């Protein structure tokens, strides 16, 4: 039945990427390093060889023909720039069958738009990854279109879990995820830089300070995920009465760290919404 067809062994799953940029490259590295799909089952297309060379080095097959990708894949990831997508969908539309699962990574393009530009029976999902997918520590959300059943959603989730956290959400959360996680990676880099600079100011060499700052962020995040505790609880645990941490936190509160970060998430989310309307 349909289930056995979708829950195919990874060795039988043929995966295509239309567009071979940074985000697609991050996903494919996650799939390969987790051993989810053999490199020989992956076919990527892009107009020039600039990005495709890296895919060949990973052992994937490449082409300049988007239609070839659709013909030779069951699971097709769309990873083009937003303004190119309508033309690409028009081009591949005749080749899309009811057996295909089409997954869009394209920012700002709604499931409704994808369904309108593809045949009415197409199984369409939309995912929004973030850059740490490249090191299997990504945070991704996905939403499904009208024709997608639990089997396809389960298949996609099991594949993408190799790239990090993967959650199914209502499509309205995708812009929020962009502001929180897509762009949020950069807020964390800014914070890491500031932490290290504080230590440099106090006399620690920069390279060492950066490594310790990065490990501090990793450790704090890991504790949040593994304990499931509210951040405020874990923060309270670090604060000894009259100790160093509470003195530092007072300065962060004076600088309105929380309000500033909330504003940042809001600004990025609003920008993602605006870009989707264009």
C-alpha positions as CSV (number, residue, x, y, z in Angstrom):
1,X,0.0,0.0,0.0
2,X,0.9,3.7,0.2
3,X,2.7,3.3,3.5
4,X,5.2,0.7,2.2
5,X,5.8,2.9,-0.8
6,X,6.7,6.0,1.3
7,X,8.6,4.3,4.1
8,X,11.0,3.0,1.5
9,X,14.4,1.9,2.6
10,X,16.7,4.9,2.4
11,X,18.6,3.1,-0.4
12,X,15.5,3.3,-2.5
13,X,14.7,6.9,-1.8
14,X,15.7,9.1,-4.6
15,X,16.2,12.7,-3.5
16,X,16.5,15.7,-5.7
17,X,17.5,19.3,-5.0
18,X,16.4,22.1,-7.4
19,X,18.9,24.7,-6.4
20,X,22.2,23.9,-4.6
21,X,22.9,26.9,-2.4
22,X,24.1,27.1,1.2
23,X,20.9,25.9,2.9
24,X,20.4,23.0,0.5
25,X,24.0,22.1,1.1
26,X,23.5,22.1,4.9
27,X,20.5,19.8,4.6
28,X,22.3,17.4,2.3
29,X,25.3,17.2,4.6
30,X,23.0,16.3,7.5
31,X,21.3,13.6,5.5
32,X,24.7,12.1,4.4
33,X,26.4,12.3,7.8
34,X,23.5,10.5,9.4
35,X,23.6,7.9,6.7
36,X,20.0,8.5,5.9
37,X,20.4,8.6,2.1
38,X,23.3,7.3,0.0
39,X,25.1,10.1,-1.9
40,X,24.5,8.3,-5.2
41,X,20.7,8.6,-4.7
42,X,21.0,12.4,-4.5
43,X,20.8,14.6,-7.6
44,X,21.1,18.4,-7.5
45,X,20.6,21.0,-10.2
46,X,21.9,24.5,-10.5
47,X,22.5,26.8,-13.5
48,X,26.3,27.0,-13.0
49,X,29.0,24.7,-11.6
50,X,29.9,27.1,-8.9
51,X,27.8,25.4,-6.2
52,X,27.6,22.0,-7.8
53,X,31.3,21.2,-7.4
54,X,30.9,20.9,-3.6
55,X,28.0,18.4,-4.2
56,X,30.2,16.3,-6.5
57,X,32.9,16.1,-3.8
58,X,30.3,14.7,-1.5
59,X,29.5,12.0,-4.0
60,X,26.2,13.4,-5.2
61,X,25.1,13.5,-8.8
62,X,24.6,16.9,-10.5
63,X,22.9,18.3,-13.5
64,X,22.0,21.7,-15.1
65,X,18.5,20.4,-15.8
66,X,15.8,21.0,-13.3
67,X,13.4,18.6,-15.1
68,X,16.0,15.8,-14.8
69,X,15.9,16.2,-11.1
70,X,12.1,15.8,-11.0
71,X,12.1,12.8,-13.4
72,X,14.7,11.0,-11.3
73,X,13.6,11.7,-7.7
74,X,10.6,10.9,-5.5
75,X,11.4,13.5,-2.8
76,X,12.2,16.9,-4.4
77,X,13.5,19.8,-2.4
78,X,13.0,23.3,-3.9
79,X,15.9,25.5,-2.9
80,X,16.0,28.4,-5.3
81,X,16.0,32.1,-4.6
82,X,12.4,33.4,-4.2
83,X,12.2,35.5,-7.3
84,X,13.3,32.5,-9.5
85,X,10.8,30.0,-8.1
86,X,7.7,30.8,-10.2
87,X,9.7,30.2,-13.4
88,X,11.2,27.0,-12.0
89,X,7.7,25.7,-11.0
90,X,6.3,26.5,-14.5
91,X,9.2,24.5,-16.0
92,X,8.9,21.4,-13.7
93,X,5.1,21.4,-13.5
94,X,4.6,18.9,-16.4
95,X,6.9,16.4,-14.7
96,X,5.4,16.4,-11.3
97,X,3.3,13.3,-10.5
98,X,1.2,12.1,-7.7
99,X,4.1,10.0,-6.4
100,X,6.3,13.1,-5.8
101,X,6.8,14.7,-2.5
102,X,7.7,18.4,-3.1
103,X,9.4,20.2,-0.2
104,X,10.1,23.9,-0.5
105,X,12.8,25.6,1.5
106,X,12.1,28.9,-0.3
107,X,11.6,31.8,2.1
108,X,8.4,33.8,1.9
109,X,6.6,31.5,-0.6
110,X,3.4,30.1,0.9
111,X,2.0,26.6,0.6
112,X,-1.0,28.2,-1.1
113,X,1.2,29.7,-3.8
114,X,3.1,26.4,-4.3
115,X,-0.1,24.5,-4.7
116,X,-1.4,27.0,-7.2
117,X,1.7,26.8,-9.4
118,X,1.9,23.0,-9.3
119,X,-0.6,20.3,-10.4
120,X,-3.6,20.1,-8.0
121,X,-2.7,16.7,-6.7
122,X,0.9,17.6,-5.7
123,X,2.0,16.7,-2.2
124,X,3.6,19.9,-1.0
125,X,5.4,20.7,2.3
126,X,7.2,23.8,3.3
127,X,10.2,23.8,5.6
128,X,12.2,26.5,7.2
129,X,15.7,25.4,8.3
130,X,18.5,27.4,9.8
131,X,22.2,27.4,9.2
132,X,23.4,25.0,12.0
133,X,21.8,22.2,9.9
134,X,25.3,22.2,8.4
135,X,26.6,20.7,11.7
136,X,23.5,18.6,12.5
137,X,22.4,21.1,15.1
138,X,19.8,22.9,13.1
139,X,16.3,23.9,14.2
140,X,13.7,23.3,11.5
141,X,9.9,23.7,11.3
142,X,7.7,22.3,8.6
143,X,4.1,22.6,7.5
144,X,2.1,20.3,5.2
145,X,-0.2,21.1,2.2
146,X,-3.6,19.7,1.6
147,X,-2.6,16.5,-0.1
148,X,0.1,15.4,2.4
149,X,-0.8,12.6,4.7
150,X,0.9,11.4,7.9
151,X,3.2,9.0,6.0
152,X,4.9,11.8,4.1
153,X,5.1,14.0,7.1
154,X,6.7,11.2,9.1
155,X,9.1,10.4,6.3
156,X,10.2,14.1,6.1
157,X,10.5,14.4,9.9
158,X,12.6,11.2,10.2
159,X,15.0,12.4,7.4
160,X,15.3,16.0,8.8
161,X,15.8,14.9,12.4
162,X,19.3,14.0,11.2
163,X,19.9,17.7,10.7
164,X,18.7,18.8,14.2
165,X,15.5,19.6,16.0
166,X,12.5,19.2,13.6
167,X,8.9,20.2,14.5
168,X,5.7,20.2,12.5
169,X,3.9,23.5,13.0
170,X,1.0,25.6,11.5
171,X,2.3,27.6,8.6
172,X,1.7,30.9,10.5
173,X,4.6,30.0,12.8
174,X,7.1,29.9,9.9
175,X,7.8,33.6,9.9
176,X,8.2,33.6,13.7
177,X,10.6,30.7,13.4
178,X,12.6,32.8,10.9
179,X,12.8,35.6,13.4
180,X,13.6,33.3,16.3
181,X,15.9,30.8,14.8
182,X,16.8,31.6,11.2
183,X,18.0,35.1,12.1
184,X,18.4,34.2,15.8
185,X,21.7,32.4,15.0
186,X,23.2,35.8,14.3
187,X,22.0,37.2,17.6
188,X,23.8,34.4,19.4
189,X,27.0,35.1,17.4
190,X,26.8,38.8,18.5
191,X,26.3,37.7,22.1
192,X,29.2,35.3,21.9
193,X,31.4,38.0,20.5
194,X,30.4,40.4,23.3
195,X,31.1,37.7,26.0
196,X,34.6,37.1,24.5
197,X,35.3,40.8,24.3
198,X,34.5,41.2,27.9
199,X,37.0,38.6,28.8
200,X,39.6,40.1,26.5
201,X,39.1,43.4,28.3
202,X,39.9,41.7,31.6
203,X,43.1,40.2,30.2
204,X,42.3,36.8,28.5
205,X,43.6,36.2,25.0
206,X,40.9,36.5,22.3
207,X,41.1,33.0,20.8
208,X,40.8,31.3,24.1
209,X,38.0,33.7,25.2
210,X,36.0,32.9,22.0
211,X,36.4,29.1,22.5
212,X,35.2,29.3,26.1
213,X,32.3,31.6,25.2
214,X,31.2,29.2,22.5
215,X,31.4,26.2,24.8
216,X,29.5,28.2,27.4
217,X,26.6,28.8,25.0
218,X,26.7,25.1,23.8
219,X,26.6,23.9,27.4
220,X,23.8,26.2,28.5
221,X,21.7,25.3,25.4
222,X,22.3,21.6,26.0
223,X,21.1,21.8,29.6
224,X,18.0,23.6,28.5
225,X,17.1,20.9,26.0
226,X,18.1,18.0,28.2
227,X,16.5,19.1,31.5
228,X,13.4,20.6,29.9
229,X,13.5,23.2,32.7
230,X,12.3,26.8,32.3
231,X,15.4,29.0,31.6
232,X,14.5,31.2,34.6
233,X,14.8,28.1,36.9
234,X,18.3,27.2,35.5
235,X,19.4,30.9,35.7
236,X,18.3,31.0,39.3
237,X,20.4,27.9,40.0
238,X,23.5,29.7,38.9
239,X,22.9,32.7,41.2
240,X,24.5,32.3,44.6
241,X,23.3,35.0,47.0
242,X,25.7,37.9,46.9
243,X,27.8,36.1,44.2
244,X,29.3,37.0,40.9
245,X,26.4,36.1,38.7
246,X,23.8,38.3,40.2
247,X,26.1,41.3,39.9
248,X,26.5,40.5,36.2
249,X,22.8,40.0,35.7
250,X,22.0,43.3,37.3
251,X,24.1,45.0,34.5
252,X,22.3,43.0,31.8
253,X,18.9,44.1,33.2
254,X,20.1,47.7,33.2
255,X,21.0,47.3,29.6
256,X,17.5,45.9,28.9
257,X,18.9,42.7,27.3
258,X,15.6,40.9,27.4
259,X,13.6,43.8,25.9
260,X,16.2,44.3,23.2
261,X,16.2,40.6,22.2
262,X,12.4,40.5,22.1
263,X,12.4,43.6,19.8
264,X,15.0,41.8,17.6
265,X,12.8,38.7,17.2
266,X,9.8,41.0,16.5
267,X,11.7,43.0,13.9
268,X,12.9,39.9,12.0
269,X,9.5,38.3,12.1
270,X,7.8,41.4,10.7
271,X,10.4,41.6,8.0
272,X,9.8,38.0,7.1
273,X,6.1,38.7,6.8
274,X,6.7,41.8,4.7
275,X,9.0,39.8,2.3
276,X,6.3,37.2,1.9
277,X,3.8,39.8,0.7
278,X,6.1,41.2,-2.0
